[in-house]
Amino acid sequence: MRALVSIFAVLLIGISVYQLSFTWFLNKHESAMQDKAKQSINRLYPSAKTKYPADKEAQALYQDSLDDLFKNRLRKILDSSKDKKITWWGTTYEKSKENELQLGLDLQGGVNVSLDIALDGLIKNLANDPRDPLLLKAIELAHQKKLISDANFIDLFAQSYKELNPSGKLAPLFANSNKNTIKFDASDNSVTNYIHD
């Protein structure tokens, strides 16, 4: 019985080492490809500090562009090396990626989740006609404003609707005889408060 347990233990250890080896070979290969991509970007483009020595904001924007270029270059290099044999026994990068042991979130360092409510979807759901062209234009304009503003999306939507239709009211868009929550002639402030709630 002890011999049987020992055999199973050895087999289990062997299978585990074999599965884990793919992760080791992949990390080694991907690290080498990252170095290659970094060298390529450094050769083609100056660093952010060299290009904009006195402007921190320009440095940050330029560094974001460099990071995007690096990611694209790395993706191309990895794609081009998918048929390269990276293990001692001749398994390709692509096949090793398929056989890699998938680590759980706790082993990968966890995950941060940021939950945003799609307020444009909320507005469409509350509207009588979610396909109303003026409503959709106001939502699109509010999205554009949100890129450069810290104001909340609902207020930006109300402003955008007023800009597109200065004499129009928001209440008719959201008044519904079944809901009885908003009256047809309600003020725009009560409508935005209704959407906020």
LINSUL-V231377 format. One record per residue. RES is the residue in one letter. PHI is phi in radians with two decimals (NA if undefined). PSI is psi in whole degrees, -180 to 180 (* if undefined). Layout:
BEGIN
RES_PHI_PSI ; RES_PHI_PSI
END
This chain:
BEGIN
M_NA_-42 ; R_-1.10_-37 ; A_-1.16_-39 ; L_-1.13_-43 ; V_-1.09_-42 ; S_-1.10_-41 ; I_-1.11_-46 ; F_-1.09_-40 ; A_-1.09_-45 ; V_-1.12_-43 ; L_-1.08_-44 ; L_-1.11_-43 ; I_-1.12_-43 ; G_-1.07_-45 ; I_-1.12_-41 ; S_-1.11_-45 ; V_-1.10_-42 ; Y_-1.05_-48 ; Q_-1.13_-43 ; L_-1.19_-27 ; S_-1.08_-33 ; F_-1.07_-41 ; T_-1.09_-42 ; W_-1.12_-47 ; F_-1.12_-40 ; L_-1.11_-46 ; N_-1.05_-41 ; K_-1.12_-47 ; H_-1.13_-47 ; E_-1.16_-34 ; S_-1.13_-42 ; A_-1.13_-39 ; M_-1.23_-33 ; Q_-1.11_-43 ; D_-1.06_-42 ; K_-1.11_-45 ; A_-1.13_-40 ; K_-1.11_-43 ; Q_-1.09_-40 ; S_-1.11_-45 ; I_-1.18_-42 ; N_-1.12_-33 ; R_-1.27_-36 ; L_-1.54_-29 ; Y_-2.27_143 ; P_-1.28_159 ; S_-1.22_163 ; A_-1.09_-40 ; K_-1.20_-33 ; T_-1.26_-43 ; K_-1.27_-41 ; Y_-2.24_76 ; P_-1.12_-29 ; A_-1.91_-6 ; D_-1.99_101 ; K_-1.13_-39 ; E_-1.14_-44 ; A_-1.13_-36 ; Q_-1.06_-45 ; A_-1.11_-45 ; L_-1.12_-44 ; Y_-1.14_-39 ; Q_-1.12_-37 ; D_-1.05_-41 ; S_-1.14_-42 ; L_-1.08_-40 ; D_-1.10_-41 ; D_-1.13_-42 ; L_-1.08_-40 ; F_-1.10_-45 ; K_-1.09_-43 ; N_-1.12_-43 ; R_-1.11_-44 ; L_-1.09_-43 ; R_-1.05_-43 ; K_-1.14_-42 ; I_-1.12_-44 ; L_-1.13_-40 ; D_-1.10_-39 ; S_-1.29_-17 ; S_-1.79_15 ; K_-1.12_-25 ; D_-1.69_4 ; K_-1.32_136 ; K_-1.42_121 ; I_-2.00_-12 ; T_-1.74_164 ; W_-1.11_-29 ; W_-1.73_11 ; G_1.58_23 ; T_-1.42_136 ; T_-1.31_165 ; Y_-1.02_-46 ; E_-1.08_-45 ; K_-1.18_-37 ; S_-1.13_-37 ; K_-1.11_-38 ; E_-1.20_-35 ; N_-1.57_-3 ; E_-1.05_141 ; L_-1.26_121 ; Q_-1.38_120 ; L_-1.45_143 ; G_-1.28_169 ; L_-1.06_-33 ; D_-1.17_-33 ; L_-1.46_-21 ; Q_-1.55_-2 ; G_1.76_14 ; G_1.43_-174 ; V_-2.53_142 ; N_-1.83_130 ; V_-2.01_130 ; S_-2.06_121 ; L_-1.84_120 ; D_-1.95_138 ; I_-1.51_131 ; A_-1.35_92 ; L_-1.21_-28 ; D_-1.13_-37 ; G_-1.16_-38 ; L_-1.08_-45 ; I_-1.07_-44 ; K_-1.11_-39 ; N_-1.16_-34 ; L_-1.43_-20 ; A_-1.30_151 ; N_-1.14_-42 ; D_-2.20_96 ; P_-1.16_-11 ; R_-1.75_8 ; D_-1.00_123 ; P_-1.03_-39 ; L_-1.18_-39 ; L_-1.08_-46 ; L_-1.14_-39 ; K_-1.14_-40 ; A_-1.13_-39 ; I_-1.12_-44 ; E_-1.10_-43 ; L_-1.14_-38 ; A_-1.12_-38 ; H_-1.08_-43 ; Q_-1.11_-41 ; K_-1.18_-35 ; K_-1.11_-28 ; L_-1.11_-28 ; I_-2.08_10 ; S_-2.32_151 ; D_-1.67_-2 ; A_-1.14_157 ; N_-1.30_155 ; F_-1.11_-36 ; I_-1.11_-45 ; D_-1.13_-38 ; L_-1.14_-37 ; F_-1.11_-45 ; A_-1.08_-43 ; Q_-1.09_-44 ; S_-1.11_-40 ; Y_-1.12_-41 ; K_-1.11_-39 ; E_-1.14_-40 ; L_-1.35_-29 ; N_-2.45_77 ; P_-1.00_-31 ; S_-1.65_-5 ; G_-1.46_159 ; K_-2.02_151 ; L_-1.36_-28 ; A_-0.95_-45 ; P_-1.06_-26 ; L_-1.22_-29 ; F_-2.02_-10 ; A_-1.19_136 ; N_-2.57_126 ; S_-1.14_-26 ; N_-1.31_-35 ; K_-1.45_-34 ; N_0.94_26 ; T_-1.68_-39 ; I_-2.05_133 ; K_-1.46_153 ; F_-1.03_-33 ; D_-1.83_23 ; A_-1.15_155 ; S_-1.29_160 ; D_-1.10_-33 ; N_-1.13_-40 ; S_-1.20_-31 ; V_-1.20_-47 ; T_-1.13_-36 ; N_-1.14_-38 ; Y_-1.09_-44 ; I_-1.17_-41 ; H_-1.01_-43 ; D_-1.25_*
END
